Amino acid sequence: MAKIAAELQGAVMARLESGAPGTAQSRVLAKGEGWQVADVMCTSGPQDRRFEERHDSVSIAVVVAGSFQYRSGSKQALMTPGSLLLGGAGQCFECGHDHATGDRCVAFWYEPEYFEIITSDVGVPRAKANFREVRIPALHYLSPTVTKAYCGLSGLDADWEELALRLAATAVEMTNGRPARRPDPLPSAQRATTRVLRMVEDAPQTEWSLYRMAKAAGLSPYHFLRTFEAVTGITPHQYLLRSRLRNAATVIASEEKKILDVALDCGFGDVSNFNRAFKRELGMSPREWRRIV
C-alpha cells in the first residue's frame, strides 16, 4: 500500500514541478471477453477545473490511493481508499479534487451484455441491474476483494478475471440488498465442473482462462466460478495454480531440466512468479525441492 501511494505521490510531484495541468492516465492490467481492468492514475488538483465525462461501459473502480469527489446525476460522494466507485454504461459523471491533489484506482470495466449475465446469475432482474448508489464505502465485508486488487497492483499474484467477476457480483448484491447465501449447485452444473477439472488436470500447462473453463463447462463465467468453489472449496485460479505446481514439482524431482524451462513448460509466464508460488505452496524453493526429493 505504501508503494502504491508513493508512486502516486511521485507522479503528482512531477506534474506540479512541470507546471502542466492535471491528467488521468490508464494502464491496462488485464482484459478478457467482456471485461477489462486498468491502473488509473490522476494528477488533478484543486486548481484544475472539472469536466463532465461519460462512462463508456459499466464501471467499478477500487480506490487505492488519494481521494476525490465523484458526482453522477443527483448523487455525489467522497471517494477514499478502499471504497468502490460505481457507474453505469452511458452515465454522465464528474470527478473533482477540491481539497487535495491526485488519486489512483484499479478500474474494472464491463460490457453491458456481459454485466447483465453476472447480475442475472446473482438473481437481480435486468430492470434493477443499475447501481442505486454511486459509492460503496470501505466496509469490512469488502476487505478481502479490495486487498486482492492492492496485491495485484503491487505485482503479486492475482487472477484479474476472477476478481472482476467477484467485484461485479458483490457490488450488485450490496446495492440491491441481495442475501449472500446461495443454493447448492445443480447436479448438472457439478457434472460440468467435474469435467473441466479433469481437463485442467490432464493439461495444466494450457492457457486456461476462467472464460475458457466456463465455456468448456457450458456455464456463464460467474455461474462457473460460483459452482467451482462450491464443488471444490477453492477457486479455479487456485486449482490451476496448484495443478501446475504439482506438475512442476514432479518434473523437477524426476528430470534434469533447468528450473526456467520447467517453469515455462508448466505454464508459468516467468521464473520469478514460479519461484514465489512454488515456495509459498511447498515451503521451499524449486532447487531445495530437487535436492531433498
N, C-alpha and C positions, 0 to 999 in steps of 0.2 A: 504494500500500500504506500509506503514511504517513497519507493522508487517511482511509482506511478504519479504521485503528486509532484515529485522533484522534476520529472520530465515535463510536466505541465508548466511548472514554475520557470524552467529553462526556456521554454517556448515563449512564455509571456514576457520574460526579461529581454529576450532577443527582439521581440516585436516592439517593446517600449523604447529600446535603445535605437532602433532604426527609424522610429517616428512614423511607421506605417500604420494604416488603420487595422483594426482587428479583423481576423479572418477565421473561418472554420474549415479545417482540413480533415479529410477522412482517409483512412487506410483500410482496405478490405482485408479482413482476417480469414474469412471462410465464406463459402456460398454453396448452395445446392439447389435442388428442384423446388422453387417457390419461396426460397428464403436467402437471406444474406446477412452477415454480421460485419461491422466495421468499428474501428477505433476512431472516434471523432474528437478532435481537439480544437477548442475555440479559444482565441486570444482576445476577444472583445472585452471592453471595459465600460465604465460609466460615461466616457467621452464619446462612445460610438452610438449612433442612432439605431433605433430598432427598424427592422424591415418585416413586413408581413410575408410569410412563406407558406408553402403548401406541402403537406405530406403526400409524396407520390405513392406510397404504399402504407399498409398498416405498420405502425412504428411502436416499438417498446425499447426504451433506452435505459440502461443501468448507469446511473451517475456514479462515477468512481473518484472524481476529484473536483474541487471547486464548487461553485453554486451559481444559480441564475434564476431569474423569474421566467415562468412559462405561462403563456396565456393562449387559450383556444376557445373561441366562442365567448360565452359569458363567464367561463370559469378560468381561474388563474391560481397558481401555486408556486411556492418557492421550492426549487429542486436542490436537494442536498445529497451528499454521498450516501449510497445505499438505497436511495429511493428510485422508483421507476417512473419514467415519463411515458405517457400513453397518448397515442394519436391515431385517428382513423384515416384510411385512404381518402385523399381528396380534401381533407380537413385543413382549414387555414389556421396558422398559429404565429405567435411572436415570441422571441426569446430576448431577454434584456439582462444587463449586468449593471444594475443601478448602484450597487454597493461594493462590488469587488470585481477584479479582472480575471477572466479565464475560467474554463471548465473543461472536463473531459468525461466522455461517456462511451460505453460499449453499446452501440446501437444495433438493434435487430430489426430487420425489415422483412415483411411478409407480403407476397402477392395476395390480393383479396380472396381469390378462389382457394388458395392453399390455407389461408387463415380460417375460412369458413369450414373447411374439413375438420380442423382442430376444434373449433367451437362446437361443431356437431358431435364430435367424439366426447367432448366434455359434457354434453347434454343441454347446451344452451340453444334455443331456437334462433334461426337466422335473424329474425326481427329484433332480437335482443343482443346480437353479437357485438354491436358497437360498444365502446367503453363508455361507462356512465360517469367516469371521473377522468381528470387529466393527470393525476398522480396517485401512486400508491406509496405511502411513506415507508421509511426504512424500518419495517416491522421485523420482529424476531422470526416470524414464520418464513420470511423471505431469505434469511441469512444464508442457508446452505446454497441456494441458487445464485444469489448475488456474489457470494465468496468465490464460487467457481468461475464467474466472469472475471473477477480480480485475478485469480490464479492464471487463467488463460491469457490475460493481457500481460502478465508478468513473465510469460514464456513457459509456464508449467503445463503439464499435460491437460488438455481439455478437449472434450468432444463437443464442438460448437453446434452440431446438428441436434444432438440430444438436448443441449441446453436451450436452443431456440424453441424446441417443442415444449419443454417444461415451462419455460418462461411465459409462452403464449397461453398455455392451459391454466397456469396459476393466475395470470392477470385476468383472464376471462372469469374464472371461478370467483376470485376475490371481488371483482366489480359487479358480479351478478348474484352473489350470495349463495353459490352452489356448495353443497357439502363435499368435504374432501374424500369421504369414504366411497368406494366404488364396488360394484358387484364383482363376483368372481368371473373370470373369463369363460366364455362358452367352450365346450369340448372341441368344436371345430377350430376355434382360434388357437387352442392349446396344441392341437394336432399340427396346424400350420407352423406354429412357433417351433415345435419339436423338429419338424422337417428342416427348418432353417438352421437350427442348432447343429444338426448332423452335417449340413452343407458347410457351415463355418468350420466345424471341427475337421472335416476332410481337407479343406483348403484354407487355412487361416491366413496364409500369405496373400490371398486375393484382396483386392481393394474393396472391402465390404463397407460401404456407407450404410447408414441407417435406412436411407431411401431404398437402396438396393435390397437390403434384407426384407424390408416391409413389402416390396414388390414381389419378391420370391414367395412370401407368405400369403400374398393376396390380400393384405390389410393396409389401411392407411398408416402413415408413419407414426402418428401419436397412438393409435389403437395398438399397433405392433409394439411400441415401446412399453405401453402400459401392460399388455399381455405378457411380454417377455419378462418383465420384472416380477409379475405375479407368479409366473411359472418357475423361474429360476432363482429369484431372490436378488439378482444383480442386473445391471443394465447391459444392453447389447455391446456397448463400448468396453465395459469391464470384462465381459465374456470373451470378446475378440482379443483383447489385450492379453488375457491370461492364456488363451489358446496359443497365441503367438509365442509367449514366453515359455510355455511348456515345450513347444516345438523347438525353440532355440536352445533351451537347456539340454534337450536330448541330443541335438546335433553337436553342441559344444562338448558334451561328455563322450560322444562316440566317434567324432571325426576331428581331423587336424586343421579344419578350416580357420581362416583368420576371423577374429571377432567381428570386424567390419563386414566381411562377406556374409557371415551368419545373420547379422542384423538386417542387411538389405534383402537377403533371400527370404527371410521370415516376415517381411512386410513392414519393417521399420524404416522411416524416412532418413534417419541419420543415427550415427552410433552414440551420440551423447544422450539422446532421448532413450535409446535402447538400454544403455548402461544404467541410467537413472531408474527406469522402470524395472529392470532386472534386479537391482539391489533392493528396491522397495518391496518387491514381491518375494524374493528368495533370501533376503538378508545378507547378501554378499555380491561382489562383482562377478561378471562372467569369467574373468581369469581365475578368481579364487574358486569358483564352482568347478572349473576344469581341473584344478589341482587336487581337489578333495574327492571328486567322483571317480 
